[in-house]
Amino acid sequence: MNKFLWSCAALLTLFVTVESLTCNTCSLNILGYCFEDAPVNCTKNQTMCYSGVAKFSADLPDIYSRDCIEPSACKNDTGSILNVKYTITRKCCHTDLCNRATAIQLPLTAALGAALVAVWSQWGL
């Protein structure tokens, strides 16, 4: 009886499906800030996560996105829509939640300016 139970357990492990890749998605993105970032399970064909940005030649804001992607679609694209040129740049990765947003980093001049304002406010200048 004991052998039978172990055989059944071994057989059941063969039928356990492999968990799919989990990637971050951003359904509402304004000016590069994601307001609704949520993890999502990818489909069987989507074996990579990506973070991407679309930049336009006209005075249009950049469009940022994060989601699951198929390996064949993980490439940079260029084109035009109504005489407006665009460039789409994608960065792809293979591990769970690897397409997280990076922390916002201030440029050196902005950081120095903020430090000077803090010092001046303490001295009452």
C-alpha positions as a Markdown table, in Angstrom:
| # | Residue | x | y | z |
|---|---|---|---|---|
| 1 | Met | 0.0 | 0.0 | 0.0 |
| 2 | Asn | 2.9 | 2.3 | 0.9 |
| 3 | Lys | 4.5 | 1.8 | -2.6 |
| 4 | Phe | 1.1 | 2.5 | -4.2 |
| 5 | Leu | 0.8 | 5.9 | -2.4 |
| 6 | Trp | 4.3 | 6.9 | -3.3 |
| 7 | Ser | 3.7 | 5.9 | -7.0 |
| 8 | Cys | 0.6 | 8.0 | -7.1 |
| 9 | Ala | 2.4 | 11.0 | -5.5 |
| 10 | Ala | 5.2 | 10.7 | -8.1 |
| 11 | Leu | 2.7 | 10.5 | -10.9 |
| 12 | Leu | 0.8 | 13.6 | -9.7 |
| 13 | Thr | 4.0 | 15.6 | -9.7 |
| 14 | Leu | 4.4 | 15.0 | -13.4 |
| 15 | Phe | 1.0 | 16.7 | -14.0 |
| 16 | Val | 1.7 | 19.8 | -12.0 |
| 17 | Thr | 1.9 | 22.7 | -14.3 |
| 18 | Val | 4.9 | 25.0 | -14.2 |
| 19 | Glu | 4.0 | 28.5 | -12.9 |
| 20 | Ser | 4.1 | 31.2 | -15.6 |
| 21 | Leu | 6.4 | 34.2 | -15.5 |
| 22 | Thr | 5.1 | 37.2 | -13.5 |
| 23 | Cys | 5.7 | 40.7 | -14.8 |
| 24 | Asn | 4.7 | 44.2 | -13.7 |
| 25 | Thr | 2.2 | 45.9 | -15.9 |
| 26 | Cys | 1.3 | 49.6 | -15.9 |
| 27 | Ser | -2.2 | 50.3 | -17.1 |
| 28 | Leu | -2.2 | 54.0 | -16.3 |
| 29 | Asn | 1.0 | 56.0 | -16.9 |
| 30 | Ile | 1.1 | 59.7 | -16.9 |
| 31 | Leu | 4.4 | 61.6 | -17.6 |
| 32 | Gly | 6.5 | 58.6 | -16.8 |
| 33 | Tyr | 4.8 | 57.8 | -13.4 |
| 34 | Cys | 2.8 | 54.6 | -13.2 |
| 35 | Phe | -0.4 | 55.1 | -11.2 |
| 36 | Glu | -1.7 | 51.5 | -11.5 |
| 37 | Asp | 1.3 | 49.1 | -11.3 |
| 38 | Ala | 0.2 | 45.5 | -10.8 |
| 39 | Pro | 1.8 | 42.1 | -11.3 |
| 40 | Val | 0.3 | 39.8 | -13.9 |
| 41 | Asn | 0.9 | 36.2 | -14.9 |
| 42 | Cys | 2.1 | 35.9 | -18.5 |
| 43 | Thr | 0.8 | 33.4 | -21.0 |
| 44 | Lys | 2.8 | 30.4 | -22.1 |
| 45 | Asn | 4.2 | 32.1 | -25.1 |
| 46 | Gln | 5.1 | 35.3 | -23.2 |
| 47 | Thr | 8.4 | 34.2 | -21.6 |
| 48 | Met | 9.9 | 37.6 | -21.0 |
| 49 | Cys | 9.0 | 40.8 | -19.2 |
| 50 | Tyr | 9.7 | 44.2 | -20.7 |
| 51 | Ser | 9.8 | 47.9 | -20.0 |
| 52 | Gly | 9.5 | 50.2 | -22.9 |
| 53 | Val | 9.3 | 53.8 | -24.0 |
| 54 | Ala | 7.9 | 55.4 | -27.1 |
| 55 | Lys | 9.4 | 58.7 | -28.1 |
| 56 | Phe | 8.0 | 61.0 | -30.8 |
| 57 | Ser | 9.6 | 63.6 | -33.1 |
| 58 | Ala | 6.7 | 66.1 | -32.4 |
| 59 | Asp | 6.1 | 67.8 | -29.1 |
| 60 | Leu | 4.2 | 64.8 | -27.7 |
| 61 | Pro | 4.8 | 63.2 | -24.3 |
| 62 | Asp | 6.7 | 59.9 | -24.1 |
| 63 | Ile | 4.6 | 56.8 | -23.6 |
| 64 | Tyr | 6.0 | 54.3 | -21.1 |
| 65 | Ser | 4.8 | 50.7 | -20.7 |
| 66 | Arg | 5.6 | 47.5 | -18.8 |
| 67 | Asp | 4.1 | 44.1 | -19.4 |
| 68 | Cys | 4.7 | 40.5 | -20.7 |
| 69 | Ile | 6.1 | 39.9 | -24.1 |
| 70 | Glu | 7.0 | 37.1 | -26.5 |
| 71 | Pro | 10.7 | 36.9 | -27.3 |
| 72 | Ser | 10.2 | 37.6 | -31.0 |
| 73 | Ala | 8.6 | 40.9 | -30.2 |
| 74 | Cys | 11.4 | 42.1 | -27.9 |
| 75 | Lys | 13.1 | 44.5 | -30.2 |
| 76 | Asn | 13.3 | 48.2 | -30.9 |
| 77 | Asp | 11.0 | 49.7 | -33.5 |
| 78 | Thr | 10.9 | 52.9 | -35.5 |
| 79 | Gly | 8.2 | 54.3 | -37.8 |
| 80 | Ser | 5.8 | 57.1 | -38.4 |
| 81 | Ile | 2.2 | 57.9 | -37.9 |
| 82 | Leu | 0.7 | 60.9 | -39.7 |
| 83 | Asn | 4.2 | 62.3 | -40.5 |
| 84 | Val | 5.2 | 62.0 | -36.8 |
| 85 | Lys | 8.2 | 59.8 | -36.4 |
| 86 | Tyr | 8.5 | 57.5 | -33.4 |
| 87 | Thr | 11.0 | 55.2 | -31.8 |
| 88 | Ile | 10.1 | 52.4 | -29.4 |
| 89 | Thr | 12.8 | 51.1 | -27.1 |
| 90 | Arg | 12.2 | 47.9 | -25.1 |
| 91 | Lys | 14.4 | 46.4 | -22.4 |
| 92 | Cys | 13.5 | 42.7 | -21.8 |
| 93 | Cys | 14.3 | 40.3 | -19.0 |
| 94 | His | 13.5 | 36.7 | -18.0 |
| 95 | Thr | 12.9 | 36.6 | -14.2 |
| 96 | Asp | 9.8 | 37.3 | -12.1 |
| 97 | Leu | 9.0 | 41.0 | -11.7 |
| 98 | Cys | 12.3 | 42.0 | -13.3 |
| 99 | Asn | 10.7 | 45.0 | -15.1 |
| 100 | Arg | 10.1 | 47.1 | -12.0 |
| 101 | Ala | 10.2 | 50.8 | -12.3 |
| 102 | Thr | 13.5 | 52.3 | -11.3 |
| 103 | Ala | 13.8 | 54.9 | -8.6 |
| 104 | Ile | 13.7 | 58.4 | -9.8 |
| 105 | Gln | 17.1 | 60.0 | -9.6 |
| 106 | Leu | 17.6 | 63.7 | -9.5 |
| 107 | Pro | 20.3 | 65.2 | -11.7 |
| 108 | Leu | 23.3 | 66.6 | -9.8 |
| 109 | Thr | 22.4 | 70.3 | -10.3 |
| 110 | Ala | 18.8 | 69.7 | -9.0 |
| 111 | Ala | 20.2 | 67.9 | -5.9 |
| 112 | Leu | 22.7 | 70.7 | -5.2 |
| 113 | Gly | 20.0 | 73.3 | -5.7 |
| 114 | Ala | 17.7 | 71.5 | -3.2 |
| 115 | Ala | 20.6 | 71.3 | -0.7 |
| 116 | Leu | 21.3 | 75.0 | -1.0 |
| 117 | Val | 17.6 | 75.8 | -0.5 |
| 118 | Ala | 17.6 | 73.7 | 2.6 |
| 119 | Val | 20.7 | 75.4 | 4.0 |
| 120 | Trp | 19.3 | 78.9 | 3.2 |
| 121 | Ser | 16.0 | 78.1 | 4.9 |
| 122 | Gln | 17.9 | 77.0 | 8.0 |
| 123 | Trp | 20.0 | 80.2 | 8.1 |
| 124 | Gly | 17.0 | 82.5 | 7.3 |
| 125 | Leu | 18.7 | 83.9 | 4.2 |
